[in-house]
Amino acid sequence: MANYEAVIGIETHVQIRTASKMFCSCPNSYGAAPNTQTCPVCMGMPGVLPVLNKEAVRKAVVAGLMCSCEIARFSKFDRKSYFYPDLVKGYQITQYDLPICKNGKIHIGGIGFSGEPLAEKTIGMTRMHLEEDPGKSTHYSNCTGLDFNRSGVPLIEIVSEPDMRSADEAYAYLCALKEIMQYADVSDCDMEKGQMRCDVNISLRPRGQKEFGTKVEIKNLNSFRAAHRAIQYEIKRQIIELENGNAIEQDTRGWNDELGETLVQRTKENANDYRYFPEPDLLPVQFTDAEIDAIQASLPELPAAKRARYVADFGLTPYDAQVLTSERTYAEYFENAAKAAPEAAKNTANLFTSELLRSLGETSQTLAECKVKPAHLAALAKLVQAATINSKTAKNVFAEMFETGKDPDTIVKEKNLVQVSDEGAILALVKQVIEQNPAQVEQYRNGKTAVIQFLVGQLMKLSRGKANPKLAISMIQKEINGN
């Protein structure tokens, strides 16, 4: 890719979490039997009138303010006409020339997809507008099923500027956007439930050229990993085409995750094809400055600001701070634990990112289902920090906490796990280990210092894991060296 630069923009659809749909009172919920959450309005029956969901509009403004957008004091809805079986009305109520939010930005950085640091950068946001979701098509071997439960669910369409230059930057943008929507309580952004979907636009241009190349759109990517893979593949495909002297065709492509490649679906429509015109059944949306100021005052802390605070106030690494803020529930859990033991916040973070997340993954549990309460995780961190137990014992204590929900102090007392830091008791074990392992002691004396870990391991076995390992290392070294 040395001779070319990728130009990437992303269109993201985020379902707004509300009790009812965008223009009717049908439930906005996931998982009901097909076509059981519909009414004449969301099914587009003749003569019905849409009624705008006030909460959906408020949350769209919240989303815009969280992304530093300008909020329109006057915006309107339009009809976008196109035919598809799951668009029951034959048109979609959306916003065209007067969107509710525009000119925003999102900050990216931290640890990238590959685990390497990602350069700090601001990605521009062209616009953010409200619209309704169409229904859902499910394709079977011999037919297609249509479920209109999703028809009319409120959506925010978020259009970025073409400011991304790599798959890693695009992945970071999507992660940052998801975090913001979750923290703002706009959406759960569960991609498995279709609550967040994205289309990616990619073009290539020779390095140093200002003009954009021919754009290709990849539709309906349903995971961030798929988006990352699709972008990497499409960049390579376009480079091969250009280097072979072929022109890039402007088209719409789909992503086949099993094959790991994009496939042509159709040629790209133009705005004229949609025959936009103002929605005649809805009044314009208008806000006063006072109304916008009131919403602004209610906004939560941005994830990026929270990460910076965790690093500054708790001494966390940027990586740990990024993990802890990657989900709103993670940050809430950690904040509660840190309040219980602010002096042990770093140890609490270590236990969260290593033991708790691992155990949740192995058991497919959520934090809400987990028996380990924030105060108990903080209490375990305090025991480690105070050297009451060592880190190895802490892992065993955590395992029982996760299984039973007991607090760590009770487990430590019941199993007599308090760390031994008495030098007299440890010295007796040190002499026993040296006596039982003369070959390894001789290796250490001959310069093979790594063997000290083996000797410490033998001491820990004798102490049933209760000896203070730092003290054990020091005393073994002293005893062997004759100090």
N, C-alpha and C positions, 0 to 999 in steps of 0.2 A: 504493500500500500504506500510505498515511499513516494510515488509520483502523484498520488491522488489523496484528496481529502473528502471524507464523508460529511454530508450535511443531513442532519436528522431532526425531524420534528415529530411530535406525538400528539394524537388526539385521544383523550381518555374520557370514557363514560363512567360516571360514578352514580350509583343509585343512592338517593337521599333516604335516610331512615326516618320515616314518618308513620303515623298510625294508619293513615288512609292514602289512597292514590292521589295523583296530581289534580284531577278534575272531577272526582266523584268520591263517594264515601265507602267504596269497597276497601277491604283490608289490604294494607301493604305488608304482606308477610310471605315467608318462603315455606314451601313444603306441603301445601294443601293439595288435595286431589285435583287433577287437571280440570280447568274450566268451572271451578266452584266459587271463585272469587271475582265474579264479573257482574255487570249490570248493563242496562241499555246505554249508559253514557260511555263506558270504556269499550263497549262492543259497537259503538258507532251507529246506533239505531236512528232512523230518521226522526227529526223533531226534537232531539234531546239537546240540552244546553250544558256546557262545561262550567264548573264553579272552581275558581282557583284556590289551591291549598295554601293558606297563609303561612303555615309552618315551613313548607317547602321553600317558599320565597325567602323567609327569614334565614333558613340554613344556607341557601345559596349566597346570601349576602355575607354570612359568617365565613363561608369558604373563601369568598373573594377577599375579604379583609385579612384573613390568615395568610393569603398569598400576595398581600400588598397591592391588590387591585384597586382601580378607580371604580367606585360604585355609581351606576347611572341613577340620577334622580328621576329619570323618565325612561322607561323601556317598554317594549310591546312584544306581543306574540304574533307568530306568523304560521301559515300553513305550508308545509313542505310536501309536495305531491309526488308519490312514486308507488309503483305496484310491487307488492310482495305478499305472499299468502298470509304471513303473520301480522301484517299491517291491516287490521280489519277495516278501518275507515277509508283506506286508500290515500290517506294523507296523515302526516304527523304534525302535532302542534309543537312548535319549537320557537326559537328566536333567531332572526336573520340579521337585519342591519342595525338593530338597536338592542344589543345584549345587555344583561343586567350588570356584568363585570367586564373590565378590560384592562390591558396594560399592567399585568401583574408580574411577579418574579418568584422564583424558588431557588434557594441556595443549596448546592450539593458539595460534597467533600467527604472527608472521613476515610473509611475503609471501603475499597471497591469490591466488585463482584469476585475478583480473583484473590481477594485477601490482601492486596497491596494498597498502600495509601493512594487516594484519588485527589488530584489537584482541586483546590477550592475554586468554585465557579458559580456564577449566577445564570440561571436559565430563564429567559423571558417568557411571559405568558401573554399571548395575543388577546384571548378572550375567554370568558366563562359564561355559558348561557344555560337557561332552563329549557327542558323539553320533556316529553313523555316517552316511556319505553314502549316499543312494540311488543307483540306476543313472542312466544318461543316456539321454534320449529325443532322437532326431534326426528331425525332421519333413521328409518329402519330399512331392512333389506328390500322390502317390497312396497313401502309407503312412507309418508311423512305425517307425523302427528302434530297438531297445532294446539298449544295450551295458551289461553288468553288471560291466565291469572296475572301475568306480568304486564299485560297491556294497560297502559296508563300509569305505571309506577313512575314517580318523579325522578328525573335524571338531571345531573349537571354534566354538560359536555365541556371539557377543558382543552383548549388548543394552545400548545406551546409554540414559541418562536423556534425557527430551525437553528437552534444554538448548540445542539449536541454534535459531537464529532466522533463518538465511538460507542460501541455497545455498552461499555462500562458506564459511560456518562448517562446513557439512556436508562440503564438499570437503576442508577443512583437517583435519577429524576423521579422514576416511578415509585421507588421506595420512599423518597421524601414526600411525594404527593400523597401516598397512602397514609403515612404517619400524620400528616397535617389534617387530612379528612377524618381520621380516627380521633385525634386529639380534640378537634373542634366539635366532635359528636355529630358530624354531618352524615357519616356512613360507617358501617362496619367493614366495608371494603373486602368482603369475603369473596375471593375470585372463584372459588368452587361453586358458589351460589349465584354467580353472575353479577355481583354487586360492584365489580370494578372490571372494566374491559378496555382494551386499548388497540388503536390502529397506529401503525408506524409509517411515516413517509421518509424515504431515503433517496438521496441522489449523490452522485460523485462529481467532483470537479478537479481539474489539475491544480496542484498546490500553487497558491499565489493568485489564482483567478478569482475575481469577485462575483462573476455571474454564476448562478446555480446551474447544475446539470438537469437532465430530465428526471422527474420525480416518479418513483414507484411506491405504491401504497400496499402495505401488508395488513390485512384486515383481521379483526376478532382474535387477537392474541389473548389467551386466557390465563397466562401466568407470566411472572417477571422473567423466569428462567427461559420460557419459550420466546419471549421478546428478545432477550439477550442472544439466544442461539439464532433466531431468525435474522437479526440485524447482522451478526457476524457472517452468516451464510450469504445474505443478499449483497453485502459489500464485496465479498470474494467473487460472487457471480457477475456483478457489474464490472469489476476490474477485468475479469477474463474477457467479457464482451468487448469492452473498450480497447483492450490491448490486441484483440483480434480484428480491430477495425470496424466493429459493428456498432450501430447506434442503439441506445437504450430506448425501448418502447415504453411509453407512459401507459401503465396498466395497473390493475388491482390484482393482488396475488394473495393466496392463502398459504398458511404454514402447516406442513405435514410433519408433526413432531417425530413420528416413527421413522420416516425417511430422512428427516433432518434437512429438508429443502423447501423452498417456496415454489408454488405452482400458480400459473395464470388462471384467474377466475373470469375477468371481464375487462373491457376497456373502461377507462375512468369517465364518469359522468361529469358534466359541467353544471354550474349553479343554474343555468337556464333550463336544464332538463328537469329540475325540481319544481318549476313554476311557482316560486314563492309569491305569496301575497298576504297582507295583514289578516290575522284571525278576526273574523267579524263578530264572534260571539264572546270575546273577552275584552275588557277595558284595559288600557295601558296600566303599567305598574309605576307608581310614583312614591318617592321618599322625600322626607324633609331632612335637613342637616341634623336636626335634633334626634331623629329616629336612627340615623346612621351612627351618630355619636354614642347613643345608648347601646347599640349592638357592639360597637368598638370597645366600649368599657367592659363588656362581659367576656371578652375573648380570653382563652386560656394561654398559658405559656407555650411558645413554639417549641417543637422538638429540638431544633438546633440550639436554642437558648438553654434548654434543659440540659443538653449534653455538655455545653460549656460550663454550666453551673456545677454539674457533677464532678467535672475535672477540677474546677477551682475550689469547690467547697469540701469535697470528700477525697480528693487526691486520686481519683480513678484514672485509669488509662483511657485514652480516646476510644480504644476498641471496646472496653467494658461499658463505657458510657453509651456507645452506639448500640450495643446489644440491649442494654437496659431500656433504651428509649425507642427501640424498633417497633414495639407494640405498646399501645396506651396502657394495657393491663399490666405489662411488665413494670412500667414506670410507676404506676400507682402502687403496686406491691412493694417495690423497692423504697418508695417515699415513705410508706407506712413503717417499713422495717427500720429505715434510717432514723425516723423520729423516735423509735423505741430505743435505739442505741447509736446515736450519732458518732460516738467515739470509735465504733467498730464498723462504720459504713463500708470501708474498703474490704474488710473480711466478709461482710454480708454480701457485697457485690460478687466476690470470688465464689462464695457458696452458691449464689443464685445462678451465675453463668456456667458453673461446672456441674454441681450436684443436682440442683433443682431442675434446670432445663433438660439435663440428660435424663433424669427420672421421668419427667413429663413426657419426653419423646418416646421413651421405652414403653410407657404404659398408655400412651395416647390420651392422656388426661389434659384438661385445661387448668389454668390457675384457679378458676372458680371451683373446680372439683377437688383440688389438692387439699390434703389434710394438714399440710405444714402452713401454719399461719405466719404472717410477717413478723409478729413479735417473737415467735419461737425461733425463726431463722436468725433474727438479731441476737437472741439469747445464746444460740449456738456460736455465733461469731464472737460474742463477748467471752465465751469460755475458751476459745482458741486464742484470742488476743491476750487474755490474762494468764495463758499457759496452764490453765486448769486441765485441759486436754490437748493432745497434739493433733496435727492435721489428719493423720491416718485414723486416729480414733474418731475424729469429727465426722469422717466419711461413714463410719459404721453407725455412729449415733444418728446421723442424718437418715440413713437407710431405714432405721427403726422409726424415726419421726414420720417419714413418708408413708410407712406401712400402717402405723398405729395412730398417728396424730398426737402422741405424747409430747410434752415439752422436754427439752434437752436436759435440764437439771434433774428431772425425775429419772431419766434413763441413765445418766452418769452415776447417780447415787445407787440406783437399783443394781447396776452391774459393776459397781466399784471401779470406775474407769478413770478416776482422777490421776492426772499425770504425776509420775514420780520425778521430783526434782531434787531429792535429797542426795547430796554427793556421796555420803557414806553408803547408802543403799546401791547407788549406781556403780560405785567403785568396786564393790563385791562382784557385780555382774561383769564389769570390765576385766577383772583378773580371771574370771571363769572363761570368758570368751578368748582371751589371749592364751590361756593354758590349753584350750580345746582346739585352737587353730594355729599351730606353730608355723605351718607352711605359708599361710597368708600373712602372718606377722613378719616373716622373713622377707617376703616379697615387698612389703611396705618399706622395710628398712633398706631394701636394695633399690628404692626409687619408684616402685610401682604404687604410687599413692592412691590410685583409683580403687585399690582393694579395700580401702577404709570403709567404703559403702557396704561391702560384704560383711565386714566385722560389725558395723552398726546394725545391719540386718539381723545378725545372730544375737546381738544384745537385745534387740527389740523383741525377738522371739522369746527369749528367756524372761523378759519382763511382761510378756503378753501384751505388747504394744503400749505399755503405760510409761515407759521411760521417756524423759525429755530428750529428743533426738539430738538437738544442738549441744546439750550438755554431754551426751554420750559420745559424740564425735570428738569434742574437746578433750574429754578424759581418756579416751582410747589413745589419741595422739600423744598426750602427755605421758601415759603409762609406757607406751612403746618407746618413746624417745628418752625415757628415764628422767623427765622433768619433775 
